[in-house]
């Protein structure tokens, strides 16, 4: 009985530790429309395009302040792993999802209890090299 109770306590403790892990899913693509200012006699045609997800970035403060953090990077098989270590007592952190062929970044504030984010990029495969595969913060 004591053994079962210890196992239950360990399982609950592990579950509590995992509660702080967040899988962040950036939208795979965004639809954007370009507004064009033209000269007299010219008409803008088209302008809507789909932009594919390219990478993620962690920022110290709001992304509009343009203070991206540099991750620690390492190769693991055919993947590149980028890891950001966060010190919430030093700053407010935001995550940004960046899209290919555009300057648009989708951003959101990270929970202050998170201490790291890890992004996995595929270095080869059906998608362009460096494509974001997963992003987890804990």
QUIQUI-V72801 format. One record per backbone hydrogen bond with DSSP energy under -0.5 kcal/mol. CO is the residue of the C=O (numbers start at 1). NH is the residue of the N-H. If there is no record, write none. Layout:
co->CO nh->NH
co->CO nh->NH
//
This chain:
co->1 nh->5
co->2 nh->6
co->3 nh->7
co->4 nh->8
co->5 nh->9
co->6 nh->10
co->7 nh->11
co->8 nh->12
co->9 nh->13
co->10 nh->14
co->11 nh->15
co->12 nh->16
co->13 nh->17
co->14 nh->18
co->15 nh->19
co->17 nh->20
co->18 nh->21
co->22 nh->24
co->22 nh->137
co->23 nh->25
co->24 nh->26
co->28 nh->53
co->30 nh->32
co->30 nh->51
co->32 nh->49
co->34 nh->36
co->36 nh->38
co->39 nh->42
co->47 nh->34
co->49 nh->32
co->51 nh->30
co->52 nh->100
co->54 nh->132
co->55 nh->98
co->57 nh->96
co->58 nh->69
co->59 nh->61
co->59 nh->94
co->62 nh->65
co->63 nh->66
co->67 nh->60
co->69 nh->71
co->72 nh->83
co->74 nh->81
co->76 nh->79
co->78 nh->123
co->78 nh->124
co->79 nh->76
co->80 nh->82
co->80 nh->121
co->81 nh->74
co->82 nh->119
co->83 nh->72
co->84 nh->86
co->84 nh->117
co->86 nh->88
co->87 nh->90
co->87 nh->91
co->92 nh->61
co->93 nh->110
co->94 nh->59
co->95 nh->108
co->96 nh->57
co->96 nh->98
co->97 nh->106
co->98 nh->54
co->98 nh->55
co->99 nh->102
co->104 nh->99
co->105 nh->107
co->106 nh->97
co->108 nh->95
co->111 nh->114
co->115 nh->86
co->116 nh->138
co->117 nh->84
co->118 nh->136
co->119 nh->82
co->120 nh->133
co->120 nh->134
co->121 nh->80
co->122 nh->130
co->122 nh->131
co->128 nh->131
co->131 nh->122
co->134 nh->120
co->135 nh->24
co->136 nh->118
co->137 nh->22
//
